[in-house]
Amino acid sequence: MTLGAFASVLAAGRSLVVHTIFLGKSIRQPDFYGDLMPLSRSLHGDFAQLAPR
């Protein structure tokens, strides 16, 4: 595994933790489903960055 790939995995893991915290806060909010769409879009973006080019 190259250093760049390792760094991107770390970055994705860190943003996943941030998304999980954000999701936990959103569940207690009435606009939960409004928050979910940008969340899933940004998660998809994280995994797209991990894909080999």
C-alpha angles and dihedrals in degrees: 000000000000122000091247092054091047091051092050091050089051091048092049091048091051093049089047089058090049090049091050092053090046090049091049090054092045094055089066092049124083093229092060095132092048089057093046097068098059088041094057090043093053091045089053089051091054093053092044089058090055093055113104114255 
